[in-house]
Amino acid sequence: MKFAELDSVALMQDVAAKPDDFSVGAPDGVLRAGAIGTIVHIFRYPEEAYIVEFVNHVGQTTALPTLLPEQIRSLSNSELQQRSRR
């Protein structure tokens, strides 16, 4: 599936954050499946990958990992509606 910059996505699986991922909010260094983030950059070569920003409840960036398409999914309409109510 192709994603675009600023798409909201959810993690499909737990991802261990690397030191260069700017992870300050994952207490155990792991981003959990279901975490919601926003695509902030797209790499097309050598393979498609995405930098996804994850934030805490006050909007501070907690992680900026580079993820492959199979590690993320689009949010459903109901997830988007719930998110917009916050």
Sequence and secondary structure as in RCSB ss.txt:
>XXXX:A:sequence
MKFAELDSVALMQDVAAKPDDFSVGAPDGVLRAGAIGTIVHIFRYPEEAYIVEFVNHVGQTTALPTLLPEQIRSL
SNSELQQRSRR
>XXXX:A:secstr
    TT EEEESS EE  GGG   S TTSEE TT EEEEEEEE SSS EEEEEEE TTS EEE  EE GGGEEE 
 HHHHHHHHH 
